[in-house]
Amino acid sequence: MIGALVVALFTIPTTIKELLIAKTLAAPTIDNANFIKRDEQNALEYLADDQERGSALTRSYLGAVVPGRTGRHTYIGDCLWSEPGCPDRAGTSQALFTRQLSTLVSRRFVQQSGVRFVLAGCETTADMRKLLGPLIRSTHDFGCAAVYEVD
């Protein structure tokens, strides 16, 4: 009986703490790849179906699902896969999609990344058509998300 109480004393509070942590991690939040919007899902489906070869550039929360959902490489995703330089890659990608880079720097960044597609998710605040301009070969809109094929 005493043994069971001792075990309960140590396991019940820890279990409650772990469940609270899990609830927080699983809650729908912005930039959480577990809860992408329907338009972002449609854009990912387009990338999966498109026969043109090439990798994708997007923000890290979508980049984490690009390989599994589309079979494509991604410039940034989960930092376990996006080395070397994951923090720098994530920061620069974030800056691109939130219009914190100049037009010249944005275009140079996209060209140097070597990607074929730019996937703008629903949280994108930059006008990617204006920002990337002549680099864009084609545009495919999916509501609040878009896929840009670039040179």
ChimeraX commands (.cxc) that place a marker at each C-alpha (Angstrom):
marker #1 position 0.00,0.00,0.00 radius 0.5
marker #1 position 2.77,2.46,0.91 radius 0.5
marker #1 position 4.61,1.57,-2.30 radius 0.5
marker #1 position 1.55,2.41,-4.38 radius 0.5
marker #1 position 1.18,5.77,-2.63 radius 0.5
marker #1 position 4.83,6.62,-3.24 radius 0.5
marker #1 position 4.51,5.72,-6.92 radius 0.5
marker #1 position 1.31,7.78,-7.21 radius 0.5
marker #1 position 2.96,10.70,-5.43 radius 0.5
marker #1 position 5.66,10.87,-8.08 radius 0.5
marker #1 position 3.77,9.86,-11.21 radius 0.5
marker #1 position 0.47,11.72,-10.97 radius 0.5
marker #1 position 1.90,15.28,-10.77 radius 0.5
marker #1 position 4.38,14.50,-13.57 radius 0.5
marker #1 position 1.63,13.04,-15.75 radius 0.5
marker #1 position -0.54,16.12,-15.21 radius 0.5
marker #1 position 2.38,18.41,-16.09 radius 0.5
marker #1 position 3.13,16.44,-19.28 radius 0.5
marker #1 position -0.52,16.53,-20.34 radius 0.5
marker #1 position -0.61,20.32,-19.91 radius 0.5
marker #1 position 2.55,20.67,-22.00 radius 0.5
marker #1 position 1.07,18.42,-24.70 radius 0.5
marker #1 position -2.13,20.48,-24.74 radius 0.5
marker #1 position -0.13,23.66,-25.29 radius 0.5
marker #1 position 1.98,22.13,-28.07 radius 0.5
marker #1 position -1.03,20.69,-29.86 radius 0.5
marker #1 position -3.13,23.87,-29.77 radius 0.5
marker #1 position -3.84,25.52,-33.15 radius 0.5
marker #1 position -1.48,28.48,-33.48 radius 0.5
marker #1 position -0.06,30.60,-36.27 radius 0.5
marker #1 position 3.05,29.05,-37.86 radius 0.5
marker #1 position 2.21,25.55,-36.64 radius 0.5
marker #1 position 2.57,22.94,-39.37 radius 0.5
marker #1 position 0.03,20.72,-37.60 radius 0.5
marker #1 position -2.71,23.23,-38.38 radius 0.5
marker #1 position -2.25,24.59,-41.87 radius 0.5
marker #1 position -5.11,26.29,-43.66 radius 0.5
marker #1 position -7.10,24.68,-46.49 radius 0.5
marker #1 position -5.58,27.09,-49.04 radius 0.5
marker #1 position -2.07,26.10,-47.90 radius 0.5
marker #1 position -3.08,22.45,-48.21 radius 0.5
marker #1 position -4.27,23.10,-51.77 radius 0.5
marker #1 position -0.96,24.75,-52.61 radius 0.5
marker #1 position 0.91,21.74,-51.23 radius 0.5
marker #1 position -1.28,19.43,-53.32 radius 0.5
marker #1 position -0.42,21.50,-56.40 radius 0.5
marker #1 position 3.30,21.11,-55.65 radius 0.5
marker #1 position 2.83,17.36,-55.20 radius 0.5
marker #1 position 1.06,17.04,-58.56 radius 0.5
marker #1 position 3.24,19.41,-60.61 radius 0.5
marker #1 position 5.64,17.48,-62.86 radius 0.5
marker #1 position 8.28,20.24,-62.94 radius 0.5
marker #1 position 11.29,19.19,-60.90 radius 0.5
marker #1 position 12.68,21.42,-58.18 radius 0.5
marker #1 position 12.68,22.34,-54.54 radius 0.5
marker #1 position 10.55,24.86,-52.67 radius 0.5
marker #1 position 11.23,27.92,-50.57 radius 0.5
marker #1 position 8.69,28.79,-47.91 radius 0.5
marker #1 position 8.56,29.65,-44.23 radius 0.5
marker #1 position 9.74,26.96,-41.84 radius 0.5
marker #1 position 6.28,25.92,-40.61 radius 0.5
marker #1 position 5.26,24.96,-44.16 radius 0.5
marker #1 position 8.75,23.81,-45.07 radius 0.5
marker #1 position 8.49,21.15,-42.38 radius 0.5
marker #1 position 5.67,19.47,-44.33 radius 0.5
marker #1 position 6.87,20.07,-47.91 radius 0.5
marker #1 position 9.03,16.91,-48.19 radius 0.5
marker #1 position 6.41,14.55,-46.79 radius 0.5
marker #1 position 3.44,16.07,-48.60 radius 0.5
marker #1 position 5.06,16.85,-51.97 radius 0.5
marker #1 position 8.16,14.67,-52.30 radius 0.5
marker #1 position 10.22,17.83,-52.87 radius 0.5
marker #1 position 13.24,19.20,-51.06 radius 0.5
marker #1 position 12.75,22.40,-49.13 radius 0.5
marker #1 position 15.13,25.27,-48.41 radius 0.5
marker #1 position 14.00,25.47,-44.79 radius 0.5
marker #1 position 11.93,23.14,-42.67 radius 0.5
marker #1 position 12.48,21.43,-39.38 radius 0.5
marker #1 position 15.94,22.41,-38.13 radius 0.5
marker #1 position 16.88,18.74,-37.77 radius 0.5
marker #1 position 16.78,18.58,-41.57 radius 0.5
marker #1 position 17.78,22.12,-42.52 radius 0.5
marker #1 position 21.44,22.22,-41.64 radius 0.5
marker #1 position 23.87,23.80,-41.91 radius 0.5
marker #1 position 22.77,27.25,-40.82 radius 0.5
marker #1 position 19.16,26.58,-39.91 radius 0.5
marker #1 position 18.64,29.71,-37.78 radius 0.5
marker #1 position 19.99,31.92,-40.56 radius 0.5
marker #1 position 17.91,30.13,-43.22 radius 0.5
marker #1 position 14.77,30.43,-41.10 radius 0.5
marker #1 position 15.39,34.10,-40.34 radius 0.5
marker #1 position 16.04,35.05,-43.95 radius 0.5
marker #1 position 13.03,33.08,-45.18 radius 0.5
marker #1 position 10.82,34.72,-42.55 radius 0.5
marker #1 position 12.15,38.15,-43.57 radius 0.5
marker #1 position 11.36,37.44,-47.24 radius 0.5
marker #1 position 7.72,36.57,-46.60 radius 0.5
marker #1 position 7.15,39.42,-44.14 radius 0.5
marker #1 position 8.67,42.08,-46.45 radius 0.5
marker #1 position 11.68,42.82,-44.28 radius 0.5
marker #1 position 14.11,42.45,-47.18 radius 0.5
marker #1 position 14.55,44.94,-49.99 radius 0.5
marker #1 position 13.50,43.97,-53.49 radius 0.5
marker #1 position 17.11,43.52,-54.61 radius 0.5
marker #1 position 18.04,41.37,-51.59 radius 0.5
marker #1 position 14.82,39.32,-51.95 radius 0.5
marker #1 position 15.49,38.52,-55.58 radius 0.5
marker #1 position 19.13,37.69,-54.93 radius 0.5
marker #1 position 18.14,35.44,-52.01 radius 0.5
marker #1 position 15.60,33.50,-54.09 radius 0.5
marker #1 position 18.06,33.09,-56.97 radius 0.5
marker #1 position 20.89,31.95,-54.71 radius 0.5
marker #1 position 18.65,29.49,-52.88 radius 0.5
marker #1 position 18.42,27.46,-56.09 radius 0.5
marker #1 position 14.71,26.71,-55.68 radius 0.5
marker #1 position 12.19,26.27,-58.47 radius 0.5
marker #1 position 9.11,27.16,-56.38 radius 0.5
marker #1 position 8.26,29.78,-53.79 radius 0.5
marker #1 position 5.32,28.79,-51.59 radius 0.5
marker #1 position 3.67,31.80,-49.94 radius 0.5
marker #1 position 1.46,30.70,-47.08 radius 0.5
marker #1 position -1.53,32.49,-45.63 radius 0.5
marker #1 position 0.61,34.45,-43.16 radius 0.5
marker #1 position 2.63,36.09,-45.97 radius 0.5
marker #1 position 2.47,39.88,-45.78 radius 0.5
marker #1 position 4.82,40.65,-48.67 radius 0.5
marker #1 position 3.45,41.21,-52.19 radius 0.5
marker #1 position 5.46,38.40,-53.75 radius 0.5
marker #1 position 4.49,39.33,-57.33 radius 0.5
marker #1 position 5.92,42.79,-56.86 radius 0.5
marker #1 position 8.85,41.64,-54.75 radius 0.5
marker #1 position 10.05,38.88,-57.10 radius 0.5
marker #1 position 8.83,40.45,-60.35 radius 0.5
marker #1 position 10.82,39.17,-63.33 radius 0.5
marker #1 position 11.95,36.01,-61.52 radius 0.5
marker #1 position 8.39,34.64,-61.62 radius 0.5
marker #1 position 7.65,32.23,-64.51 radius 0.5
marker #1 position 4.12,31.38,-63.38 radius 0.5
marker #1 position 1.75,32.01,-60.49 radius 0.5
marker #1 position -0.85,29.67,-59.03 radius 0.5
marker #1 position -3.22,31.19,-56.48 radius 0.5
marker #1 position -5.04,29.17,-53.83 radius 0.5
marker #1 position -6.99,31.78,-51.88 radius 0.5
marker #1 position -4.64,33.12,-49.22 radius 0.5
marker #1 position -1.74,30.90,-50.41 radius 0.5
marker #1 position 0.16,30.91,-53.69 radius 0.5
marker #1 position 2.86,28.99,-55.52 radius 0.5
marker #1 position 5.30,30.93,-57.69 radius 0.5
marker #1 position 7.50,29.11,-60.17 radius 0.5
marker #1 position 10.74,31.06,-60.46 radius 0.5
marker #1 position 13.81,31.09,-62.69 radius 0.5
marker link #1:1,2 radius 0.2
marker link #1:2,3 radius 0.2
marker link #1:3,4 radius 0.2
marker link #1:4,5 radius 0.2
marker link #1:5,6 radius 0.2
marker link #1:6,7 radius 0.2
marker link #1:7,8 radius 0.2
marker link #1:8,9 radius 0.2
marker link #1:9,10 radius 0.2
marker link #1:10,11 radius 0.2
marker link #1:11,12 radius 0.2
marker link #1:12,13 radius 0.2
marker link #1:13,14 radius 0.2
marker link #1:14,15 radius 0.2
marker link #1:15,16 radius 0.2
marker link #1:16,17 radius 0.2
marker link #1:17,18 radius 0.2
marker link #1:18,19 radius 0.2
marker link #1:19,20 radius 0.2
marker link #1:20,21 radius 0.2
marker link #1:21,22 radius 0.2
marker link #1:22,23 radius 0.2
marker link #1:23,24 radius 0.2
marker link #1:24,25 radius 0.2
marker link #1:25,26 radius 0.2
marker link #1:26,27 radius 0.2
marker link #1:27,28 radius 0.2
marker link #1:28,29 radius 0.2
marker link #1:29,30 radius 0.2
marker link #1:30,31 radius 0.2
marker link #1:31,32 radius 0.2
marker link #1:32,33 radius 0.2
marker link #1:33,34 radius 0.2
marker link #1:34,35 radius 0.2
marker link #1:35,36 radius 0.2
marker link #1:36,37 radius 0.2
marker link #1:37,38 radius 0.2
marker link #1:38,39 radius 0.2
marker link #1:39,40 radius 0.2
marker link #1:40,41 radius 0.2
marker link #1:41,42 radius 0.2
marker link #1:42,43 radius 0.2
marker link #1:43,44 radius 0.2
marker link #1:44,45 radius 0.2
marker link #1:45,46 radius 0.2
marker link #1:46,47 radius 0.2
marker link #1:47,48 radius 0.2
marker link #1:48,49 radius 0.2
marker link #1:49,50 radius 0.2
marker link #1:50,51 radius 0.2
marker link #1:51,52 radius 0.2
marker link #1:52,53 radius 0.2
marker link #1:53,54 radius 0.2
marker link #1:54,55 radius 0.2
marker link #1:55,56 radius 0.2
marker link #1:56,57 radius 0.2
marker link #1:57,58 radius 0.2
marker link #1:58,59 radius 0.2
marker link #1:59,60 radius 0.2
marker link #1:60,61 radius 0.2
marker link #1:61,62 radius 0.2
marker link #1:62,63 radius 0.2
marker link #1:63,64 radius 0.2
marker link #1:64,65 radius 0.2
marker link #1:65,66 radius 0.2
marker link #1:66,67 radius 0.2
marker link #1:67,68 radius 0.2
marker link #1:68,69 radius 0.2
marker link #1:69,70 radius 0.2
marker link #1:70,71 radius 0.2
marker link #1:71,72 radius 0.2
marker link #1:72,73 radius 0.2
marker link #1:73,74 radius 0.2
marker link #1:74,75 radius 0.2
marker link #1:75,76 radius 0.2
marker link #1:76,77 radius 0.2
marker link #1:77,78 radius 0.2
marker link #1:78,79 radius 0.2
marker link #1:79,80 radius 0.2
marker link #1:80,81 radius 0.2
marker link #1:81,82 radius 0.2
marker link #1:82,83 radius 0.2
marker link #1:83,84 radius 0.2
marker link #1:84,85 radius 0.2
marker link #1:85,86 radius 0.2
marker link #1:86,87 radius 0.2
marker link #1:87,88 radius 0.2
marker link #1:88,89 radius 0.2
marker link #1:89,90 radius 0.2
marker link #1:90,91 radius 0.2
marker link #1:91,92 radius 0.2
marker link #1:92,93 radius 0.2
marker link #1:93,94 radius 0.2
marker link #1:94,95 radius 0.2
marker link #1:95,96 radius 0.2
marker link #1:96,97 radius 0.2
marker link #1:97,98 radius 0.2
marker link #1:98,99 radius 0.2
marker link #1:99,100 radius 0.2
marker link #1:100,101 radius 0.2
marker link #1:101,102 radius 0.2
marker link #1:102,103 radius 0.2
marker link #1:103,104 radius 0.2
marker link #1:104,105 radius 0.2
marker link #1:105,106 radius 0.2
marker link #1:106,107 radius 0.2
marker link #1:107,108 radius 0.2
marker link #1:108,109 radius 0.2
marker link #1:109,110 radius 0.2
marker link #1:110,111 radius 0.2
marker link #1:111,112 radius 0.2
marker link #1:112,113 radius 0.2
marker link #1:113,114 radius 0.2
marker link #1:114,115 radius 0.2
marker link #1:115,116 radius 0.2
marker link #1:116,117 radius 0.2
marker link #1:117,118 radius 0.2
marker link #1:118,119 radius 0.2
marker link #1:119,120 radius 0.2
marker link #1:120,121 radius 0.2
marker link #1:121,122 radius 0.2
marker link #1:122,123 radius 0.2
marker link #1:123,124 radius 0.2
marker link #1:124,125 radius 0.2
marker link #1:125,126 radius 0.2
marker link #1:126,127 radius 0.2
marker link #1:127,128 radius 0.2
marker link #1:128,129 radius 0.2
marker link #1:129,130 radius 0.2
marker link #1:130,131 radius 0.2
marker link #1:131,132 radius 0.2
marker link #1:132,133 radius 0.2
marker link #1:133,134 radius 0.2
marker link #1:134,135 radius 0.2
marker link #1:135,136 radius 0.2
marker link #1:136,137 radius 0.2
marker link #1:137,138 radius 0.2
marker link #1:138,139 radius 0.2
marker link #1:139,140 radius 0.2
marker link #1:140,141 radius 0.2
marker link #1:141,142 radius 0.2
marker link #1:142,143 radius 0.2
marker link #1:143,144 radius 0.2
marker link #1:144,145 radius 0.2
marker link #1:145,146 radius 0.2
marker link #1:146,147 radius 0.2
marker link #1:147,148 radius 0.2
marker link #1:148,149 radius 0.2
marker link #1:149,150 radius 0.2
marker link #1:150,151 radius 0.2
view
